[in-house]
Amino acid sequence: MRIKVKLMLNSKCKNLSLYSAWLIIGGLLAYTLYFFIWTIFNTETGNGDNVEHIHSTWLVANGKVPYRDFFQHHNPLLWYTFAPFIGYFSKAIDVLDAAHAASIGAALLTFFVIYKICIRFFASPVSALTAIIILCPPYYSLFCFNYNPDTFMALFFAVGIYYLFMYLEKKKQLFICLSFLAFFISFLYTQKVLVILFFLGCISLFVFYKQKTPLQDILYALILPCLGLLLFVALLYNAGALALYWKSNYPFNIIMQKYYGFNQINVMDYKMAEFAVILAIISIAFCLYRANIYFKIVAILFAIELPLRCCYFSIAPYYLLPLMIFCCCLNSVLIEKIINKCFYMLFLFLAVGIYYAHISLPHYLASRGQDRSFARYLTNAVTPCDYVLCGYLGNQSIMNKDPHYYWAMLGHIDMAGEEAGIKEHPNVNELVLKYKPKFIYGGGYWSSFDQNRGKSVFIQQVSPDIINEYYLPAPFADFYVLKYEYRGKNCQYDEKLGEWHYAD
């Protein structure tokens, strides 16, 4: 009788503990969603990645062809995805908010797909969500998921993983077709994914061979990606951009790596990732031997991706997105095993999640801030008819015309582009005299290649005489606004030419 009472009490305690754990998880997820939404409208959302790709989207929406008409070194699907929507916004600051909202939406979808992978192939819902929470606290997630191609690449890469595993489980041809198509779409967002796709392809071929996968399934799955690739190449060729696409996305990106010298950021610089990476290594050490095929595939990918991120080229948090996917899968298995041994260890992991949520706001504001005055100033001061000459290693162009091919990060992008044989770097004095940009940077442009090696090498600067004649100081350091008498009037869109211009 005592034993039965004891068992009943233990069962009630465990149910109560599980209920409490779900309340904590729900609270953390609700706070994360609130934090994401709050940042859209209350913080400075116009970081370099957001602005760069918003502007590329605006250019595409106005008929410009990437690589041919303006510089870019990413694959183009992001800009074509959102180009139809950019016309709904007349103010640049609204576009910044909308772009940030789109990227946060993609982040939430990515987490959902990771969750689906985990609960289908690795662990219980509570372990899967805990793994996501301790790896992807609110402010860290926002640094990873910006309006850039990597955000959407990660989403479709996760979808590809999900359907690949579904195929290995169910052997339905539709699943492998969806998997290969998702991987191809992830490539169209950014070519960076090719590295990990190469290794995943080698692993998949081995698994297909061992499982005696029908060759026709693989061939059917390759049809859409192959047709899509041929169409992609044909469109680039027809637009006269194929050679520039190749130089901009491959030789240029290799050259860019040396521009950073030894100032590369590796995975261990991100404290949020450090804990999850350590857990993933422990998970592999203790769970690999008896693990299923899905765990082994992810473990191999993790073992390949981790040294790449630590020792190769990782200059921003979003470079870690594939690694984050692998960590979540591996850690969900470890957490599941731990809480099966001692359920109350779950609360230790959730305490980490609570701590990360607690420090999210101060950490995020310390590095990003709430000052939206610069974005508001651009919104009010610049029209789509105006040219803007961006600052050194900066990008102020959002919804306006560019006076030159390398429209951002002069002293950096343009110098590497010239070295890659794309186009010569521009002369800012000639540009200012020709186009009279509404907004210019008056400080010096320096060589970032030398700056990253402790040297200061001056490249060029807008002449003080030109600034004095045509410009007035703007309310931001080193930025100037065109004098009223030199400004055009009656900004309008010419349907025939497909361009914005001033009537007067």
C-alpha positions in Angstrom: 0.0 0.0 0.0 2.8 2.4 0.9 4.5 1.6 -2.4 1.4 2.4 -4.4 1.0 5.7 -2.6 4.6 6.5 -3.2 4.3 5.7 -6.9 1.2 7.8 -7.2 2.9 10.7 -5.5 5.9 10.4 -7.8 3.6 10.3 -10.8 1.8 13.4 -9.7 5.1 15.2 -9.0 6.4 14.3 -12.4 3.3 15.5 -14.1 3.4 18.7 -12.1 7.1 19.2 -13.0 6.4 18.5 -16.7 3.5 21.0 -16.6 5.8 23.6 -15.0 8.5 22.9 -17.6 6.0 23.5 -20.4 4.9 26.8 -18.7 8.5 28.0 -18.7 9.1 26.9 -22.3 5.9 28.7 -23.4 6.9 31.8 -21.5 10.3 31.8 -23.1 8.8 31.4 -26.6 6.3 34.1 -25.9 9.0 36.5 -24.7 11.1 35.7 -27.8 8.2 36.5 -30.1 7.5 39.7 -28.1 11.2 40.7 -28.3 11.3 40.1 -32.0 8.3 42.3 -32.6 9.4 45.0 -30.2 12.8 45.4 -32.0 11.1 45.9 -35.4 9.5 49.1 -34.4 11.7 50.3 -31.5 15.3 49.8 -32.5 17.6 50.9 -35.3 16.9 48.2 -37.9 19.0 49.6 -40.7 22.2 47.6 -40.2 24.5 47.1 -43.1 23.1 43.7 -44.3 19.5 45.0 -44.1 20.3 48.2 -46.0 22.5 46.4 -48.6 19.9 43.9 -49.6 16.9 46.3 -49.4 18.7 48.5 -51.8 19.4 45.6 -54.2 15.8 44.7 -54.0 14.7 48.3 -54.8 17.1 48.3 -57.8 15.7 45.0 -59.1 12.2 46.4 -58.6 13.1 49.3 -60.8 14.4 47.2 -63.6 18.1 47.0 -62.8 20.0 43.7 -63.4 22.3 42.5 -60.7 26.0 42.2 -61.5 25.5 44.0 -64.8 24.0 47.3 -63.6 25.1 47.3 -59.9 27.5 45.4 -57.8 26.5 42.4 -55.7 28.3 39.3 -54.6 25.4 37.1 -53.6 23.0 35.0 -55.5 19.9 37.0 -56.5 16.8 35.1 -55.3 16.2 37.3 -52.2 15.9 40.5 -54.2 13.5 39.0 -56.8 11.5 37.4 -54.0 10.7 40.8 -52.4 11.0 43.2 -55.3 7.2 43.0 -56.1 6.4 44.2 -52.5 8.8 47.1 -52.2 6.5 49.4 -54.2 4.0 49.3 -51.4 6.3 51.5 -49.3 7.0 55.2 -49.8 9.2 55.7 -46.8 12.6 54.1 -46.3 12.1 53.5 -42.6 9.0 51.5 -43.3 10.9 49.4 -45.7 13.5 48.8 -43.1 10.9 47.6 -40.6 9.2 45.4 -43.2 12.4 43.8 -44.2 13.3 43.1 -40.6 9.8 41.6 -40.1 10.3 39.4 -43.1 13.6 38.1 -41.8 12.2 37.5 -38.4 9.3 35.6 -40.0 11.9 33.4 -41.8 13.7 32.9 -38.5 10.5 31.6 -36.9 9.8 29.3 -39.8 13.4 28.0 -39.6 13.0 27.2 -35.9 9.7 25.5 -36.7 11.3 23.3 -39.3 14.2 22.5 -36.9 11.6 21.6 -34.3 9.9 19.3 -36.8 13.2 17.6 -37.7 14.0 17.0 -34.0 10.6 15.6 -32.9 10.4 13.4 -36.0 13.9 11.9 -35.9 15.6 12.7 -32.6 13.7 13.6 -29.5 10.5 14.6 -27.7 8.9 18.0 -28.1 10.2 19.3 -24.8 13.8 18.3 -25.5 13.6 19.8 -29.1 12.3 23.1 -27.8 14.8 23.2 -25.0 17.6 22.6 -27.5 16.4 25.5 -29.6 15.9 27.8 -26.7 19.4 27.4 -25.3 21.0 27.8 -28.7 18.9 30.6 -30.1 18.1 33.1 -27.4 16.3 36.2 -28.6 19.1 38.7 -29.1 21.5 36.2 -30.6 18.8 35.1 -33.1 18.3 38.6 -34.3 22.0 39.0 -35.1 21.9 35.8 -37.1 18.6 36.4 -38.9 18.9 39.7 -40.8 17.4 40.6 -44.2 20.1 38.9 -46.1 20.3 35.8 -48.3 21.7 33.6 -45.5 18.5 33.8 -43.5 16.4 32.3 -46.3 19.2 30.0 -47.3 19.1 28.5 -43.8 15.3 28.1 -44.0 15.3 26.1 -47.2 18.4 24.2 -46.2 16.5 23.0 -43.1 13.5 22.1 -45.3 15.9 20.1 -47.5 17.3 18.2 -44.5 13.7 17.5 -43.3 12.6 16.0 -46.6 15.8 14.1 -47.1 15.3 12.4 -43.8 11.7 11.8 -44.6 12.8 10.1 -47.8 15.2 7.9 -46.0 12.4 6.9 -43.6 9.5 6.5 -46.0 11.2 5.9 -49.4 8.6 8.1 -51.1 9.9 9.7 -54.3 8.1 13.0 -53.6 10.2 13.5 -50.5 13.5 13.3 -52.3 12.2 15.6 -55.0 11.2 18.2 -52.4 14.5 17.8 -50.6 16.6 18.4 -53.8 14.4 21.3 -54.8 14.7 22.9 -51.4 18.5 22.6 -51.5 18.6 24.2 -54.9 16.5 27.1 -53.7 18.8 27.6 -50.8 21.7 27.9 -53.3 19.7 30.5 -55.3 19.7 32.6 -52.1 23.4 32.3 -51.6 26.2 30.2 -53.0 27.7 29.8 -49.6 25.6 26.7 -49.0 27.5 24.9 -51.7 30.3 23.9 -49.4 28.1 22.0 -46.9 25.9 20.7 -49.7 28.9 19.1 -51.3 29.7 17.1 -48.2 26.0 16.3 -47.6 25.8 15.1 -51.2 28.8 12.7 -50.7 27.2 11.4 -47.5 23.8 11.0 -49.1 25.3 9.0 -52.1 26.9 6.6 -49.6 23.6 6.2 -47.7 21.7 5.7 -50.9 24.1 3.0 -52.0 23.9 1.2 -48.6 20.1 1.4 -48.7 19.9 0.4 -52.4 18.0 3.5 -53.3 16.4 3.2 -56.7 18.4 5.2 -59.2 15.2 6.5 -60.8 14.3 8.3 -57.6 17.6 10.2 -57.6 17.3 11.0 -61.3 13.7 12.3 -60.9 14.8 14.4 -58.0 17.6 16.0 -60.1 15.2 17.1 -62.9 13.9 20.4 -61.3 17.3 21.5 -59.9 19.0 20.8 -63.3 16.3 22.6 -65.3 16.4 25.5 -62.7 20.2 25.8 -63.0 20.0 25.9 -66.8 17.3 28.5 -66.7 19.3 30.6 -64.2 22.4 30.5 -66.4 20.4 31.3 -69.5 18.8 34.3 -67.8 22.2 35.6 -66.7 23.6 35.1 -70.2 20.7 36.7 -71.9 21.1 39.8 -69.6 24.8 40.0 -70.4 25.6 39.3 -66.7 27.0 35.8 -66.7 30.7 36.6 -66.7 30.2 39.4 -64.1 28.1 37.0 -62.0 30.9 34.5 -62.0 33.6 37.1 -61.1 31.4 38.7 -58.4 30.2 35.5 -56.6 33.3 33.3 -56.8 36.7 35.0 -57.5 35.6 38.2 -55.7 34.5 36.3 -52.5 37.8 34.5 -52.4 39.7 37.8 -52.7 37.5 39.3 -50.0 38.7 36.8 -47.4 42.2 38.2 -47.5 40.9 41.7 -47.1 40.0 40.9 -43.5 43.4 39.6 -42.7 43.4 38.0 -39.3 40.4 40.0 -38.1 38.0 37.1 -38.8 35.3 36.2 -36.3 35.1 32.6 -35.5 32.5 30.5 -33.8 34.0 30.7 -30.4 33.6 34.5 -30.4 29.8 34.0 -30.0 29.2 33.0 -26.4 25.7 31.9 -27.2 27.0 29.3 -29.6 29.8 28.2 -27.4 27.6 26.4 -24.9 25.6 24.7 -27.6 28.7 23.6 -29.5 30.1 22.0 -26.3 26.8 20.2 -25.7 26.8 19.0 -29.4 30.4 17.5 -29.0 29.3 15.8 -25.8 26.2 14.5 -27.6 28.3 13.0 -30.3 30.7 11.4 -27.8 28.0 9.7 -25.8 25.2 9.1 -28.3 26.8 8.3 -31.6 27.5 4.6 -31.1 23.8 3.7 -30.7 22.4 6.5 -32.8 20.1 6.2 -35.8 21.3 7.1 -39.3 19.9 10.6 -39.1 22.0 11.4 -36.0 25.1 10.1 -37.7 24.5 12.2 -40.8 24.1 15.4 -38.7 27.1 14.4 -36.6 29.3 14.2 -39.7 28.0 17.5 -41.0 28.7 19.1 -37.6 32.2 17.7 -37.5 32.8 19.2 -41.0 31.1 22.6 -40.4 32.6 23.4 -36.9 36.3 23.6 -38.0 35.3 25.5 -41.1 33.6 28.1 -38.9 36.5 28.2 -36.4 39.4 28.2 -38.8 38.1 29.5 -42.1 36.1 32.6 -43.0 33.2 33.6 -40.6 32.9 37.3 -40.2 29.3 37.5 -38.9 26.8 35.5 -36.8 24.8 34.4 -39.8 27.7 32.3 -41.0 26.8 30.0 -38.2 23.2 29.2 -39.3 23.9 25.7 -40.7 25.9 24.9 -37.5 23.0 26.1 -35.4 20.7 23.6 -37.2 23.1 20.7 -36.5 23.6 21.7 -32.9 19.8 21.8 -32.2 19.4 18.3 -33.6 22.4 16.8 -31.7 21.5 18.6 -28.5 17.9 17.5 -28.5 19.2 13.9 -28.3 21.5 14.7 -25.4 18.9 16.6 -23.5 16.4 13.7 -24.0 18.9 11.2 -22.6 19.7 13.4 -19.6 16.1 14.1 -18.6 15.2 10.5 -19.0 17.9 9.7 -16.4 17.0 12.7 -14.2 13.9 14.7 -15.3 14.7 17.7 -13.1 17.9 18.4 -15.1 15.5 19.9 -17.6 15.1 22.9 -15.3 18.9 23.5 -15.4 18.7 23.8 -19.2 15.7 26.0 -18.9 17.5 28.2 -16.4 20.1 28.8 -19.1 17.3 29.8 -21.4 15.8 32.2 -18.8 19.3 33.7 -18.3 19.7 34.3 -22.0 16.3 35.9 -22.3 17.1 38.1 -19.3 20.2 39.5 -20.9 18.8 39.8 -24.4 17.5 43.4 -24.2 20.5 45.1 -22.6 22.9 43.1 -24.8 21.0 43.9 -28.0 20.6 47.6 -27.2 24.3 47.9 -26.3 25.3 46.9 -29.7 22.3 48.1 -31.8 20.6 50.9 -29.9 17.2 52.6 -30.2 18.4 55.7 -32.2 16.4 55.7 -35.4 17.2 59.3 -36.2 19.5 58.5 -39.1 17.0 56.3 -40.8 14.3 58.9 -40.3 16.6 61.6 -41.7 17.2 59.6 -44.8 13.5 58.9 -45.2 12.6 62.6 -45.1 15.6 64.0 -47.0 16.0 61.6 -50.0 13.6 60.8 -52.8 13.9 57.9 -55.4 15.1 60.6 -57.9 18.1 61.5 -55.7 21.6 60.1 -55.9 23.4 59.1 -52.7 27.2 58.7 -52.3 27.7 56.3 -49.4 30.2 56.6 -46.6 33.4 54.7 -46.0 32.6 51.1 -45.3 29.0 52.2 -45.0 25.8 52.0 -47.0 23.2 54.8 -46.7 21.4 53.9 -50.0 18.0 52.5 -49.5 15.5 53.7 -52.1 17.5 56.0 -54.3 19.8 56.0 -57.3 23.5 55.3 -57.2 26.1 57.5 -58.9 28.4 54.5 -59.5 28.6 50.7 -59.9 30.1 50.0 -56.5 27.4 51.7 -54.5 28.5 50.7 -51.0 31.7 50.3 -48.9 34.1 52.3 -51.0 37.7 51.6 -50.1 36.7 48.0 -49.5 34.2 46.5 -52.0 35.4 48.6 -54.9 39.1 47.8 -54.4 38.4 44.1 -54.2 36.2 44.3 -57.2 38.9 46.0 -59.2 41.3 43.3 -58.2 38.9 40.7 -59.3 38.6 42.3 -62.7 35.0 43.4 -62.4 35.2 47.2 -62.8 37.6 49.9 -61.8 37.0 51.7 -58.6 35.2 55.1 -59.0 36.5 58.6 -58.7 34.3 60.3 -56.1 35.0 63.9 -57.2 34.0 63.1 -60.8 30.8 61.5 -59.5 29.8 64.4 -57.3 30.4 66.9 -60.1 28.4 64.8 -62.6 25.4 63.7 -60.5 25.2 66.2 -57.6 24.2 63.5 -55.1 21.6 64.8 -52.6 23.6 63.1 -49.8 27.3 62.5 -49.7 30.0 61.3 -47.3 32.7 64.0 -47.0 35.3 62.0 -45.0 38.2 60.0 -46.4 38.0 56.6 -48.0 40.7 54.3 -46.8 42.0 50.9 -47.8 40.3 48.3 -45.6 42.9 45.7 -46.8 45.6 47.8 -45.1 43.5 48.9 -42.2 43.0 45.3 -41.2 46.7 44.9 -41.1 47.3 47.9 -38.9 48.1 50.4 -41.6 46.3 53.6 -42.8 46.4 54.0 -46.5 44.4 56.9 -47.9 42.6 56.3 -51.2 40.5 59.3 -52.0 38.1 62.0 -50.7 35.5 64.4 -52.0 37.4 67.7 -52.5 36.7 70.3 -49.8 36.2 72.9 -52.6 33.4 70.9 -54.1 31.8 70.4 -50.8 31.9 74.1 -50.0 30.4 75.1 -53.3 27.6 72.6 -53.5 26.9 71.2 -50.0 25.8 72.1 -46.5 26.7 70.0 -43.3 24.1 67.4 -42.4 23.2 66.7 -38.8 25.6 63.7 -38.8 29.3 63.7 -38.8 31.0 63.8 -42.2 27.8 63.8 -44.1 26.6 66.6 -46.3 23.3 67.7 -48.0 23.1 69.3 -51.4 22.3 73.0 -51.3 18.7 73.8 -52.2 19.6 75.7 -55.4 21.2 72.6 -56.9 18.4 70.2 -56.1 15.9 68.9 -58.7 12.2 69.3 -58.4 9.1 67.3 -59.1 10.3 63.7 -58.7 8.5 61.4 -61.0 8.7 57.9 -62.5 9.2 57.6 -66.2 7.2 54.6 -67.4 9.0 54.5 -70.8 12.5 54.6 -69.4 11.7 52.7 -66.3 13.6 55.3 -64.2 13.0 58.0 -61.6 14.0 61.5 -62.5 13.3 65.1 -61.7 11.1 67.0 -64.2 12.7 70.3 -63.3 
